[in-house]
Amino acid sequence: MAPVNPVNLFSAIRTCSRENWRNSGKWLAYTVGCGFLPVIIGLLLVWGLSTKSFDWHDFVVHGEFVIYAATLIAASTRLISKDTETFPFVHREMFALFAILTLMSSIALYAAIKTANLLSLPATVNNEFIVRFSLGLLTFSLFFSFLVFLLDQQRISPNVRGIAKQKEKKLSDDFDSLENPQ
């Protein structure tokens, strides 16, 4: 018998096994560790080789984190759109919409940064906005991608015991409501 398709996001998250959470945590650690390696090495090189002080904002205001956020979301869209033998991605349309909005925000900000730099308009660029928006976008992208990976893990290898327990509770609640009609 095929696993039951979770009807909403919260039931899908609740039916995730410890293995699903562990695999998703490993994925996040690997993605963040390896993904930020160029920035970390760049910061260490500048810190070790430079005699003058530097501002870490220089690693954000050129759009590096916006590109990283876009790549995380773009990779997540494949998992959202992929069909499996078990069941489709929970709330696929909602996740696809958030992915598209996040990608469009990333594209718009990066295009604005590059256009300002190419037209030599750095005085008109609000660097504080770029830093805040980039960090917010990156944080959202990390959370979103983790959640997408977790839900993909759940549908590939669902927690059958958790799903059975949820079905048993629903059946019991339905039975109780039949005994005591209101």
Sequence and secondary structure as in RCSB ss.txt:
>XXXX:A:sequence
MAPVNPVNLFSAIRTCSRENWRNSGKWLAYTVGCGFLPVIIGLLLVWGLSTKSFDWHDFVVHGEFVIYAATLIAA
STRLISKDTETFPFVHREMFALFAILTLMSSIALYAAIKTANLLSLPATVNNEFIVRFSLGLLTFSLFFSFLVFL
LDQQRISPNVRGIAKQKEKKLSDDFDSLENPQ
>XXXX:A:secstr
      SSHHHHHHT  HHHHHHHHHHHHHHHHHHTHHHHHHHHHHHHH SS   GGGGTTTSHHHHHHHHHHHH
HHHHHH   SS   TTHHHHHHHHHHHHHHHHHHHHHHHHHHHTT GGG  HHHHHHHHHHHHHHHHHHHHHHHH
HHHHHHS  HHHHHHHHHHHHHHHHHHHHS  
